[in-house]
Amino acid sequence: MTAVQSEYHLMWREPATKVFPVLKELGIGFVPYSPLNRGFLGGGINEYTVFDPKRDNRQTLPRFAPQALRANYRVVEVLNEFGRTRGMTSAQVALAWLLAKSPAIVPIPGTTKMSHMEENLRTLDFKLSAADVADLEKQVAPVPVMGDRYNANEQKQVSAG
Ligand SMILES: NC(=O)c1ccc[n+]([C@@H]2O[C@H](COP(=O)([O-])OP(=O)(O)OC[C@H]3O[C@@H](n4cnc5c(N)ncnc54)[C@H](OP(=O)(O)O)[C@@H]3O)[C@@H](O)[C@H]2O)c1
């Protein structure tokens, strides 16, 4: 096995405790899917966002219900605040955090826009130190995340990690 792909980002960190120790022991890489929490950490999604019912499943996810988006936007504000003095956008902070966690972590953010792809690639211009990572995690930790990742039916189809 070369790599495992599972959801992992600043708002969902369960693989760190349940999966990473095994991957480290066996020398297996990790692709954190939805590294921007399906775009939310990029800051362009809020309670007024309308998702295309034919092509976008985010409207079915409890974490993307309007009241959850409103409550969870505090996380984006923390990322914006952290990035402001460093010249980074919230998306870049989210990706830089992943890259700083381990060289075995390879985020592949999804986008339909060249500007976002360039912005995301420019994350490589920044490097968060261990102290930066600890500081960011300390700022994000007190913000409660509202809403489950999946609805009950979908949750049955995904494993704990
Ligand atoms: N194995 C699995 O079960 C699984 C599940 C889900 C996803 N994945 C994979 O994981 C990868 C990415 O996941 P994902 O697309 O679900 O989530 P994601 O990368 O967390 O988010 C994608 C969303 O972020 C937005 N975005 C990208 N860059 C941005 C930026 N700089 N600023 C603001 N918004 C930005 C995109 O909108 P725009 O189009 O407007 O840029 C898009 O709506 C894909 O390769 C996907 O195939 C795998």
The ligand as a Gaussian input file, in Angstrom:
#p B3LYP/6-31G(d) Opt

LIG

0 1
 N      -11.777000       9.313000      -1.284000
 C      -12.882000       9.979000      -1.028000
 O      -13.872000       9.444000      -0.536000
 C      -12.940000      11.439000      -1.340000
 C      -13.989000      12.189000      -0.874000
 C      -14.013000      13.559000      -1.139000
 C      -12.986000      14.120000      -1.874000
 N      -11.983000      13.362000      -2.342000
 C      -10.898000      13.958000      -3.147000
 O      -10.271000      15.002000      -2.408000
 C       -9.892000      16.062000      -3.290000
 C      -10.447000      17.383000      -2.875000
 O      -11.647000      17.252000      -2.174000
 P      -12.881000      18.192000      -2.335000
 O      -12.894000      18.797000      -3.694000
 O      -14.058000      17.447000      -1.844000
 O      -12.647000      19.299000      -1.209000
 P      -11.643000      20.537000      -0.964000
 O      -10.406000      20.397000      -1.759000
 O      -11.554000      20.645000       0.514000
 O      -12.518000      21.748000      -1.456000
 C      -12.861000      21.961000      -2.781000
 C      -13.646000      23.248000      -2.774000
 O      -12.801000      24.284000      -2.343000
 C      -12.914000      25.409000      -3.163000
 N      -11.589000      26.024000      -3.203000
 C      -10.438000      25.481000      -3.690000
 N       -9.414000      26.328000      -3.521000
 C       -9.926000      27.422000      -2.913000
 C       -9.369000      28.641000      -2.484000
 N       -8.077000      28.908000      -2.632000
 N      -10.167000      29.556000      -1.887000
 C      -11.486000      29.300000      -1.713000
 N      -12.095000      28.158000      -2.101000
 C      -11.316000      27.227000      -2.698000
 C      -13.374000      24.862000      -4.498000
 O      -14.195000      25.807000      -5.136000
 P      -13.786000      26.402000      -6.579000
 O      -14.088000      25.326000      -7.560000
 O      -14.672000      27.589000      -6.657000
 O      -12.332000      26.728000      -6.479000
 C      -14.200000      23.635000      -4.096000
 O      -15.561000      23.988000      -3.889000
 C      -10.391000      15.659000      -4.655000
 O       -9.287000      15.162000      -5.344000
 C      -11.429000      14.587000      -4.384000
 O      -11.538000      13.657000      -5.428000
 C      -11.935000      12.026000      -2.086000

